[in-house]
Amino acid sequence: MITTVVPVVPVTKLDVIFEALKPVGFIEQWVHDPGQGLKYGSLIEPESGLELHASESRGDGHGPVVVYFYVDNIDALAARVGVKAEDQTWGTREFWLRDVDGNTYRFGQQL
């Protein structure tokens, strides 16, 4: 049975995603570097244990992609990042972050 889903985000460099998601609490968990200039890494949000992978290899997909995170206190997280969450017509309150590769990280809470 499936127990966990871990999205893999294609990036030009791992630092792109590490910097984009650091404000919401993600930290580098590990990096695999086979020595060919195409690193693969894992980020984790320590409080929740949620994990996200990133790959510099185009063989792992093409971006940009969107990753959606459900949160339980959107306004507190938005304040931590220095942005404001906004109510959406589809019944959530959200804010978005983007990295320099064009990937979007959406954070939302049901209204």
Beta strands, then each sheet from edge to edge (+ up, - down):
strand 1: 8-10
strand 2: 27-32
strand 3: 40-45
strand 4: 50-55
strand 5: 66-70
strand 6: 86-87
strand 7: 92-98
strand 8: 104-110
sheet 1: 1+ 4+ 3- 2+
sheet 2: 5+ 8+ 7- 6+
end
